[in-house]
Amino acid sequence: MIIIGERINGTRRDIREAIEKKNKDFIKKEIKKQIDFGSDYIDLNAGIGRGKEREKEDIKWLIECLYEVGNISPSIDSSDPEVIDFALSFVKSQDVMINSINGEKEKIEKILPVIKKYPESKIICLTMNEKGIPSDYKKRVEIGEKLIDILTGVGVKKENIFVDCLIEPVSVNYENGIIFLKALKEVKKFNVKTTCGLSNISFGLPERKIVNKYFLALCIYEGLDSAIIDPTVPDIREAIYVSEMLTGKDEFCINYIKRIKEKYF
């Protein structure tokens, strides 16, 4: 399981305040905590509602904080291709994730030139378009397939494509979990990787960590390759290692046993 640490996000109040005050110690502590708990990528979102130029300034600062902690790969998270392009110029290696592209024609046209400049990047593909997120899982799969074709057409390798079939809250529609799982299962047939924003499933519910843990286990069973999660939550780490063991992804149960000995949960 590829873990994308989600905590550095300007929509969170404490992170937004730290970005605004340039509290480097706080941000670095948050980054290190996620690294210590197994993050392979650290998602960096500097969107605090202060405009494009401020977002550029802040994302550059977050990248600097990241590299002061260690040489871990960033996931550049922005809805603005210009911000992503600017941020990528400060990334030190090719192992970087772009979060994200979707099926909106206008956004595809704007982000493709950026992707062509960095063809070795990992790309997160959101299965939505101008009409939003389809309620029909087959439509999500169609959008995902289209994005895969577009990206491979400009030189992106399939193993660098991460399709996100977009989890929506079960509190809004009790079938949303099933819709995501069906889409995930179909997208896996395209031989690309998959990811998700896990915590969306429990929005609006009490004891969200319980819902997140069990849904993650279901997703791993269906072949989920990565997730944008908070790796510092013990229940999430438990779900990853137990589920991977039970689905044959942990030979001789080595990773699970190691984590138990380390009291990792």
N, C-alpha and C positions, 0 to 999 in steps of 0.2 A: 504493500500500500504506500503510495506516494502521498506524503502529508504536506499540504500547503497551509502554513500557519496564518490564521485570519485576523489576529488581534490588532495589527497596525492598520486601522481603518478610521478615517476622519469622521465617520458617522457615529463613532463611539465618543461619548462626552469626554472621558479622560484623555483619550488620544487626541481629540480635537484641541483641547486645552494645552496639551503638551506641544503640539505642532505650533499653535499660535504663540506660545511663550518660548518656543525653541528650547524646550526642556530636554536636552540631549540625554541626560542621565536616565530619565524616566523611559524614554523611547528605547534606549540601549538595553535597559533592564527587561523590557517587554520582549525585545528581540531575542536576547540571550535565553530567557525562560522558554521560549518556543523552540529554540535550537536544542536546549537541554532535554526537552521532551520529544525529540525525534523529528522535527520539521525538516523536510527536504528543500522546501522553498518558503520564503517569507513574503506574503502578499503585502504590498505597499500601496495604500490608497490615501492620497493627500487631498481628497475632495472635501473641503470645509466650507464651500459656498462663497468663496472670495474672488472668483473669476479665474480665467485661464492663466494669466501671468503669475498670479499668486500660487496656483496649483503647481506650475512649473518650478517655481522657487522652492516650494515645500517638498515636492517629490525628489528634487535634487538633494535637499537636506536629509531626507529620509534614507536615500541611498548612501550618503556619506556616513550616517549613523550605522547603517547595516554593516558596511565594510570596516568600521572601527571595532565592531564586535567580532567579526570573523568573515572568512571568505565563503559565505553561503549564498546560494542563488536567489535572486529576487523574482517576484512575480509583480510586474508593473500593471497596476490596476487603475484604469481610468476609462471614462466613456468618450474621451477626446483623443483622437488619433495624433493630434499635434503634440499633446502632452506626452503620450507614449513615445513618440519619435524623439522628443527632447530628452526624456528620461533614459532611453536606451543608449544615448551617446555617452552616458556616465557609467554604464555597466561594464565591468572589467572582463567578463568572459562571455562566451557564446551560450553558456547554460543559463538561459533566462526565459521567463514565461511572460507571454503577452496576454493580459486579461482585460479585454476579450474582443472577439469579432462575433457578429450575429448576422441574421439573414436580411437585414434592412439594406436595400440596394445602395442608398446614399452612403451609409456607413461603410459598406464593403468597398466602395470606390475610394473612400478616404483612407482606409486602413491598409489596403493592399500595397500601395507604394512603400509604406513603412515595413510591411512584412517582407517585401522583396529585398529591402536593404539588409534585413536580418533573417535570412531563410533558415538558419539553424535554430531559431527560437522555437520554444514550445508555444503552441497557440491554443487558447481556450475558446471553444465555439459554443455559443449559446443558441439553442434551438427555438429562436423566436424571430419574428420579422415585423414589418410595418403594422401588422394587425395585432401584435402582441404575442403572448404565449398561447399556442393552440391548445384547446381542451382535448383534442383527439391526439392520442400518442402517435398515431401513424403520421400525422402532419409534422410532428416534431422530428420524427425519423427522416421524413422527406427533406426538411430544412437542413438537418445534420448532414445528410448525404450530399446535398447541393454544396454546402460549405466545404466538405471534404474534397469534392471535385475541384472547386475553385482553388483551394490551397495547394493541392498536389499539382495543379496546373501551373502554379508559379514556383514550384520547386520545393515545397515543404514536404518532408517525409511523413508517411503515415504514422510512424511511431512518435512523432512530435505533435500530433493533433490530439487534443483532449476535448471530446464532445461532452457538453453539459446539457442534459435533457431537462433541466430546470425543475427542481423540486418546488412545489407549492404547498401551503399549509393544509393539513387535513382538517383543521378547525374551520376552514372555509368550504371545503368539499371533501367528504369522507373517502372519495375515490382517488384523491390526488397522489397518495402513496402508490397505489396500483398503477396509475397512469405513468408515473416516473419509472417504475420497475419494468413495465412492458416496453417502454421506449429504450431503456438501458439495454435490455436483452437483445433488442433488434439492432441497435447501433453497434454492439459488440461484433456483429457479423461483418462489419466493414473493416475489421482488423486495425482499428484505431484505439487509442486509449479513451477512457471516460473519466469524468470528474463530476463533482456536485457541490453546491453550497448546502451542506447537510442541515444546519440549524433551521432552515426555512420550514422544514417539515413540522416543527413543533410550535411555530409562531401562534400566539394567542392561547396556548394551553398551560396549565400548571405543571410544575415538575418537568420542565422541558428536557432536562438531561436524560430522563428515563426514555422518553420518546426517541430522542436522538440516538441513544445507544442501540436500541432494538432495530431501528430503521437502518442504521449503518450496517448491522449484521445482515439484514436482508439484502442490502445493496452489494455487500461483499460476496454473498452467495451467488448473485446474478452477474458477478464479474467486474464490479466497480474497481477501477485502477487507482484512483486518487480521490481526495476529498479536501475541500477548503473548510478547515475545522479549527477549533481551539484545542491544541494538543495537550494543554495543561490540565484538562479535565480528566480525572482518573477513569471515569466510566467510558469515555471515548477510547482511551488507550486500551482498556480491558476489552472492549468490543472488537477492536482491530486485531489484537493478538489471538484472542480466543476464536474469532470467526475465521481468521486465516488458517489457524491450526485445523479447525473442523472441516474446512473446505479443501484440504490437501495442499495448501500453499506454504506449509511450514514443516519441511522434512524432518522426521524424527522428533517433532515438537520442540526443536531446539530453541527457537525464539521465545516461545511461551515459557519454557522452563527457565530460560535465562532471565526473563522479566520477573518471574515469580521470585527467583533468588535475589534479584536486585530490589525487590519490593517496589516495582515500577508502577504498580496500580495504586 
